[in-house]
Amino acid sequence: GGSSGGSAALVASGEVDYSIACDQGGSIRIPACFCGVVGYKPTHGLLPYTGIISMDPTLDHIGPIARTVRGCADVAQVLAGKDGHDPRQADAPAPGTLDLTSNLPGDVAAAQRLLSSVKIGVLKEGFGFPQSEKDVDAKILESSEAMRKGGATVFDISVPYHLDGGHIWTAIGVDGLAVEQFVIGGAGPFLSKGHYIPSLSRAMQRGRAAKAADTASGTNKIFALLGAYMQEHFGGEYYGLGQNLSAELTRAYDQALEACDVFVMPCLPMVAPSLPTEDLSLADYVGHALAMIPNTAPINVSGHPAITVPAGLVRGLPVGVMFVGRKNDDARVLQIAAAYEAIRGPLALPAGYC
C-alpha cells in the first residue's frame, strides 16, 4: 500500500534499520501501517524535498520509516531544516536548531509522566467509513483508552471538515500531477525558485515518448488522464478552488488542536487486503486504492505532522494508530507517540516477520 511500499517492507523485514519515503496522500504512513512499523510524515517543508520527483509541491512530504518512534526521530533530526534549495521550506528552521530526540520517553514511568500533561482528542470523523473494519476502529479506541490509563486526558473531538479533505486533496492532486509530471517531468517545484533536475525532465519525456507509462498502475493512469482532462477543459479552476478550500481545512484542524495536543484516529480503516487479481475491474482497482486514504490524504492537504504507530493485530495483520499534531510542533507529536509506544509494550509480530 502506498508508493513507498518498498521502504516499509525493507524495514519490516529487517533488511534495513531505517528508510526514507515520500508522502503525497499517505505513502509514508500507509505502507508503514500495513507492515507494522512506524511511519512519520513531518510538518510540510520541515525536511527538504530537493531532488525528488514531485506530485504537487503543496502535497509533497518526505519522512522516515523505522521500527520505533525513536528511530524515526533520529533520522528526522539529521535531515530537518532548510537546505536553501526547496521553496516548500519557507517556514522551516535552520539545520541543527530543532531538537526532536532529547525528550522522548524511553520507559513506562517516563511515558506516564509525560502523558499526565497531555490532552488527546479522538477524532470522531476518522472512524466508521463504509470501508472501515469494526475491529480496526475498536483497536484504535483501545489505544486511546490505554493512553487514558497511562495518565493522558482523552476526549472525543469533531472536525466535520475532515470528511471533505479527500475531495479537496483530489482537486489539488490530479491537476498537480498533470502539471508536475507531464509538463516538467516532476523535476522541481514548478513556477518556483529552487533546485531543478533538467536531466530528469528529459528522462521523463523520453519515457512518455516510449509509452513507458503503459506499465503504470491503473490508479496512476486514471489520475494522469483526469488531470490532463481537467487542464484541457477547466485550466486551473478546480486546482485553485481546492487550494482555497485547503486553507479552510487547515483552520479547522488548527481550531481542534487548540483543545488538545494531538488527535488520534485509525491510520487506515482496514488491514492490508489481498493483492488484486488480474481480472479485477479498473473501477474496483482504483476504488480499493482510494479506500485507503480517507484519514491520510487530508493531512497532506493541511501539512500537519502525523505519525502512525503499530497498535496491534487484527486477524493477524497490523493496525496503526495515527497521531496528528500542531504544525511545527513535531517534537511534541513524537514525544506523545513514543509515550504510547512505551505504555503499549511489545507487540506480537505477524508470521514471517524478523
C-alpha positions in Angstrom: 0.0 0.0 0.0 1.4 3.4 -0.9 4.1 4.2 -3.4 6.8 3.8 -0.7 5.8 0.2 0.0 9.4 -1.0 -0.6 10.7 1.4 2.1 8.3 -0.1 4.7 8.9 -3.7 3.6 12.6 -3.4 3.9 12.3 -2.1 7.5 9.7 -4.7 8.5 11.8 -7.5 7.1 14.9 -6.4 9.0 16.9 -5.7 5.8 17.5 -2.1 6.9 17.1 -0.2 10.1 15.6 3.0 8.5 14.3 4.1 5.2 13.2 7.3 3.5 9.8 7.6 2.0 7.6 10.2 0.2 4.1 11.0 1.1 1.6 13.0 -1.0 -1.6 11.1 0.1 -0.3 8.7 2.7 2.6 6.9 1.1 4.8 7.0 4.3 2.1 6.1 6.7 0.1 3.6 4.6 2.9 1.1 4.0 4.3 1.6 7.5 0.8 0.8 8.9 0.3 -2.3 6.7 3.8 -3.6 7.6 3.6 -3.0 11.3 6.3 -0.3 11.6 6.4 3.4 12.4 6.0 6.0 9.6 6.4 9.7 10.3 5.2 12.5 8.0 6.7 15.7 9.3 5.2 19.2 9.1 5.1 20.2 5.5 8.6 21.5 4.5 10.4 20.5 7.7 12.5 18.1 5.7 13.8 19.2 2.3 12.2 17.5 -0.7 15.0 18.6 -3.1 15.9 16.2 -5.9 12.8 14.0 -5.6 10.0 13.7 -8.2 7.1 15.9 -7.2 3.4 15.3 -7.4 2.4 18.8 -6.2 4.7 21.0 -4.1 1.9 21.7 -1.6 1.3 18.0 -1.0 4.9 16.7 -1.2 6.3 15.4 2.1 9.4 13.3 2.8 10.0 11.4 6.1 11.4 8.3 7.7 10.1 4.8 8.3 11.6 2.8 11.2 10.7 0.1 13.7 10.4 2.6 16.5 9.4 6.2 17.1 12.9 6.9 18.3 14.3 5.6 15.0 12.1 8.0 13.1 13.1 10.9 15.3 16.8 10.1 14.9 16.5 10.2 11.1 14.4 13.3 11.1 16.8 15.0 13.4 19.6 14.6 10.9 17.5 15.8 7.9 15.4 18.6 9.3 16.0 22.2 8.4 16.3 24.4 5.3 18.6 23.3 2.6 18.4 26.5 0.6 17.0 24.9 -2.5 13.4 23.9 -1.6 10.7 26.6 -1.7 8.4 24.2 0.3 10.7 25.1 3.3 9.6 28.8 3.8 8.8 28.2 7.5 11.4 25.5 8.2 14.1 26.2 10.9 17.8 26.4 10.2 19.6 23.0 10.2 20.6 21.8 13.6 18.3 24.2 15.5 15.4 21.8 16.1 15.6 19.1 18.9 13.4 16.1 18.0 15.0 13.5 20.2 16.1 14.7 23.6 12.8 14.3 25.5 11.4 11.1 24.1 10.2 8.9 26.9 12.0 5.6 26.9 10.1 3.6 29.6 6.7 3.3 31.1 7.4 5.6 34.0 8.7 8.4 31.8 5.7 7.9 29.4 3.3 8.2 32.3 5.0 11.4 33.5 4.7 12.9 30.0 1.1 11.8 29.5 0.0 13.3 32.7 0.1 16.7 31.0 -1.2 15.6 27.6 -4.6 16.1 26.1 -5.6 13.7 23.3 -8.6 14.1 21.1 -10.2 11.1 19.4 -11.4 12.4 16.0 -15.0 11.3 15.5 -14.8 11.6 11.7 -11.8 9.3 11.5 -14.0 6.3 12.3 -16.9 4.5 10.7 -16.3 4.9 7.0 -18.2 2.5 4.7 -14.9 0.6 4.1 -13.9 0.7 7.8 -13.5 -2.6 9.6 -15.1 -2.6 13.0 -12.2 -4.5 14.6 -9.8 -1.9 13.3 -11.8 1.0 14.8 -12.1 -0.9 18.1 -8.3 -1.4 18.2 -7.7 2.3 17.9 -10.2 3.0 20.7 -8.3 0.5 22.8 -5.2 2.5 22.1 -6.8 5.8 23.3 -8.0 4.0 26.4 -4.5 2.8 27.1 -3.3 6.4 26.9 -6.0 7.5 29.3 -5.0 4.8 31.7 -1.4 6.0 31.3 -2.4 9.4 32.6 -3.5 11.4 29.5 -6.7 13.3 29.3 -8.7 11.7 26.4 -11.9 13.0 25.0 -13.8 13.0 21.7 -13.5 15.8 19.2 -15.2 16.5 15.9 -13.9 18.1 12.8 -16.7 17.7 10.2 -14.4 19.3 7.5 -12.2 16.2 7.8 -14.8 14.3 5.6 -14.3 16.9 2.8 -10.5 16.6 3.0 -10.3 13.7 0.5 -12.2 15.7 -2.1 -10.0 18.7 -1.6 -7.0 16.5 -2.0 -8.3 15.1 -5.3 -8.8 18.6 -6.7 -5.3 19.6 -5.9 -3.7 16.2 -6.6 -5.0 15.5 -10.1 -4.1 18.9 -11.5 -0.8 19.0 -9.6 0.2 15.6 -11.0 -0.7 16.7 -14.6 1.5 19.8 -14.4 4.4 18.4 -12.3 4.9 15.1 -14.1 3.5 15.8 -17.6 4.7 19.3 -18.1 8.1 19.5 -16.4 8.6 15.8 -15.5 8.5 16.2 -11.8 12.0 17.6 -11.8 11.4 20.6 -9.5 8.9 22.9 -7.8 7.1 24.2 -10.9 7.0 28.0 -11.2 9.1 28.4 -8.1 12.7 29.2 -7.4 14.5 26.1 -6.2 16.7 23.3 -7.5 15.6 21.6 -10.7 17.0 18.4 -12.3 16.8 19.0 -16.1 18.0 15.6 -16.9 15.1 14.1 -15.0 12.6 16.1 -17.1 14.3 14.8 -20.2 14.2 11.2 -18.9 10.5 11.5 -18.1 9.9 12.9 -21.6 11.7 10.0 -23.2 9.7 7.6 -21.1 6.4 9.2 -22.3 7.6 9.0 -25.9 8.4 5.3 -25.5 5.0 4.8 -23.9 6.6 3.6 -20.6 3.5 4.9 -18.9 1.6 1.9 -20.3 3.2 -0.1 -17.4 2.0 2.3 -14.7 -0.7 1.3 -12.2 -4.4 1.8 -13.0 -4.6 4.4 -10.3 -1.7 6.4 -11.8 -3.2 6.2 -15.3 -6.6 7.4 -14.1 -5.1 10.3 -12.2 -2.9 11.3 -15.2 -5.9 11.1 -17.6 -8.2 13.0 -15.3 -5.5 15.7 -14.7 -5.0 16.2 -18.4 -8.8 16.4 -18.9 -9.1 18.9 -16.1 -6.3 21.1 -17.5 -7.7 21.0 -21.0 -11.3 21.8 -20.1 -11.0 23.9 -16.9 -7.5 25.1 -16.8 -6.5 25.5 -13.1 -10.0 26.4 -11.9 -10.6 23.4 -9.7 -7.0 23.4 -8.6 -7.5 26.9 -7.4 -10.7 26.0 -5.6 -9.0 23.1 -3.9 -6.2 25.3 -2.7 -8.6 27.9 -1.4 -10.5 25.2 0.5 -7.3 23.7 1.8 -6.9 26.9 3.9 -10.3 26.3 5.5 -9.5 22.6 6.2 -6.2 23.7 7.8 -8.0 26.2 10.0 -10.5 23.5 11.1 -7.7 21.2 12.3 -5.9 24.2 13.9 -9.0 25.0 15.9 -9.4 21.4 17.0 -5.7 21.4 18.1 -6.4 24.4 20.4 -8.2 22.0 22.7 -5.7 19.1 22.5 -2.1 18.4 21.9 -2.8 15.7 19.3 -5.8 14.0 17.8 -5.8 10.3 17.0 -7.7 8.1 14.6 -7.0 4.9 12.6 -4.2 5.4 10.1 -6.1 3.1 7.8 -9.7 1.9 8.0 -8.8 -1.6 7.2 -5.9 -4.2 7.5 -3.9 -5.0 4.4 -6.1 -6.5 1.7 -5.2 -9.3 -0.6 -3.3 -8.4 -3.8 -5.6 -7.6 -6.7 -6.3 -10.3 -9.2 -5.7 -9.9 -12.9 -9.5 -9.9 -13.6 -10.3 -7.1 -11.2 -12.0 -4.3 -13.0 -10.3 -0.9 -13.2 -13.1 0.7 -11.2 -12.6 -1.8 -8.4 -8.8 -1.5 -8.6 -8.9 2.3 -8.2 -11.7 2.1 -5.7 -9.6 -0.2 -3.4 -6.7 2.2 -3.7 -8.7 5.3 -2.8 -10.5 3.5 0.0 -7.2 3.5 2.0 -6.7 7.3 2.2 -9.7 9.0 3.9 -7.6 9.7 7.0 -4.2 10.2 5.5 -4.7 12.4 2.4 -6.5 15.3 4.3 -3.4 15.7 6.5 -1.2 16.1 3.3 -3.5 19.0 2.3 -3.2 20.7 5.7 0.5 19.9 6.2 0.2 19.0 9.9 2.7 16.5 11.3 1.4 12.9 11.5 2.8 9.6 12.6 1.5 6.0 12.6 2.5 3.7 15.4 1.6 -0.1 15.5 -1.4 -0.7 17.7 -1.7 -4.4 17.5 -3.1 -7.1 15.1 -6.5 -7.8 13.6 -6.8 -11.2 12.1 -3.1 -11.5 12.3 -2.4 -8.3 10.4 -1.0 -5.0 11.7 -3.1 -2.0 12.6 -1.8 1.6 13.2 -2.9 4.5 15.3 -2.2 7.9 13.7 -1.3 10.9 15.8 -1.7 14.4 14.3 -0.4 17.5 16.0 0.1 21.2 15.5 2.3 22.5 12.7 5.9 22.8 13.6 5.2 21.0 16.9 6.8 17.8 15.7 8.8 17.3 18.8 5.6 17.1 20.9 4.0 14.7 18.4 7.0 12.4 18.5 7.0 12.5 22.3 3.4 11.5 22.6 3.8 8.8 20.1 6.8 7.4 21.9 4.9 7.5 25.2 2.1 5.4 23.6 4.7 3.0 22.3 6.1 2.6 25.8 2.8 2.0 27.6 1.6 -0.3 24.8 4.6 -2.5 25.3 5.9 -5.2 23.0 3.6 -6.4 20.2 3.2 -9.8 18.7 4.5 -9.8 15.1 2.8 -11.2 12.1 4.0 -14.6 10.9 7.2 -14.3 8.8 8.5 -11.0 10.4 12.0 -10.7 11.6 
